[in-house]
């Protein structure tokens, strides 16, 4: 996969700004990814107040925004397979919505 080059300034603006993560939920990553994210966050901790949580949140949010159309297409294909009786199980929530927040 080709990597799109961005400037240091653009990277910092996208990923390294402080973000208060409220109503936290746990996700699990491998020890290697955790170690790498921790080192990256440490680079920006003092000047940009970047925490490991805010960095991970911004990276994941950027990924979902970047690939949102593709993810929606994949979800629609999975829904169609389910509706056509392939036995593939999926839920019908929108990818942008948190099912726990809709109560």
C-alpha positions as CSV (number, residue, x, y, z in Angstrom):
1,X,0.0,0.0,0.0
2,X,1.4,3.4,-1.0
3,X,1.6,5.9,1.8
4,X,0.4,9.4,1.1
5,X,3.0,11.9,2.2
6,X,2.0,14.7,4.4
7,X,3.9,17.5,6.1
8,X,4.9,17.4,9.7
9,X,2.6,20.3,10.4
10,X,-0.4,18.5,8.8
11,X,0.4,15.3,10.8
12,X,0.5,17.3,14.0
13,X,-2.7,19.1,13.1
14,X,-4.5,15.8,12.3
15,X,-3.3,13.5,15.1
16,X,-1.4,15.4,17.9
17,X,-3.8,17.9,19.3
18,X,-5.2,17.3,22.8
19,X,-8.6,15.7,22.8
20,X,-10.5,14.9,25.9
21,X,-11.8,11.4,25.6
22,X,-14.9,11.2,27.8
23,X,-17.0,8.1,28.3
24,X,-14.1,5.9,27.6
25,X,-14.4,2.4,26.3
26,X,-11.6,-0.2,26.2
27,X,-10.2,-1.6,23.0
28,X,-7.4,-4.1,22.8
29,X,-4.3,-3.7,20.7
30,X,-1.2,-5.9,20.5
31,X,1.7,-5.0,22.9
32,X,3.8,-3.9,19.8
33,X,1.2,-1.4,18.6
34,X,0.7,-0.2,22.2
35,X,4.4,0.4,22.5
36,X,4.6,2.2,19.2
37,X,1.7,4.5,19.9
38,X,3.1,5.2,23.4
39,X,6.4,6.3,21.8
40,X,4.6,8.5,19.2
41,X,2.5,10.2,21.8
42,X,5.6,10.8,23.9
43,X,7.0,12.9,21.0
44,X,4.2,15.3,21.3
45,X,3.2,15.1,24.9
46,X,4.6,18.4,26.2
47,X,4.2,20.8,23.2
48,X,0.8,19.5,22.0
49,X,-0.5,17.7,25.1
50,X,-0.9,14.5,23.2
51,X,-1.9,11.4,25.2
52,X,-1.8,7.8,24.0
53,X,-5.7,7.8,24.2
54,X,-6.1,11.0,22.2
55,X,-3.6,9.9,19.6
56,X,-5.3,6.5,19.1
57,X,-8.7,8.2,19.0
58,X,-7.6,10.6,16.3
59,X,-5.9,7.9,14.2
60,X,-9.0,5.7,14.4
61,X,-11.4,8.6,13.6
62,X,-9.2,9.6,10.6
63,X,-9.2,6.0,9.3
64,X,-13.0,5.8,9.6
65,X,-13.4,9.2,7.8
66,X,-10.9,8.3,5.1
67,X,-12.4,4.9,4.3
68,X,-16.0,5.7,5.3
69,X,-17.5,5.2,1.8
70,X,-15.7,1.9,1.3
71,X,-16.8,0.7,4.8
72,X,-20.4,1.6,4.0
73,X,-20.1,-0.3,0.7
74,X,-18.7,-3.3,2.5
75,X,-21.5,-3.1,5.1
76,X,-24.2,-3.0,2.3
77,X,-22.7,-6.0,0.6
78,X,-22.6,-7.9,3.9
79,X,-26.3,-6.9,4.5
80,X,-27.2,-8.1,1.0
81,X,-25.5,-11.5,1.6
82,X,-27.4,-11.8,4.8
83,X,-30.7,-10.9,3.2
84,X,-30.1,-13.4,0.4
85,X,-29.8,-16.2,2.9
86,X,-26.1,-16.8,2.9
87,X,-26.2,-17.1,6.7
88,X,-23.7,-14.2,7.2
89,X,-24.7,-12.4,10.3
90,X,-24.6,-8.6,10.6
91,X,-26.4,-5.9,12.4
92,X,-28.2,-2.9,10.7
93,X,-26.7,-0.1,12.7
94,X,-25.0,2.7,10.7
95,X,-21.2,2.6,10.9
96,X,-21.2,6.2,12.3
97,X,-23.5,5.5,15.2
98,X,-22.7,3.9,18.5
99,X,-25.5,1.5,19.3
100,X,-25.1,2.1,23.0
101,X,-25.7,5.9,22.5
102,X,-29.1,5.4,20.7
103,X,-30.9,4.5,23.9
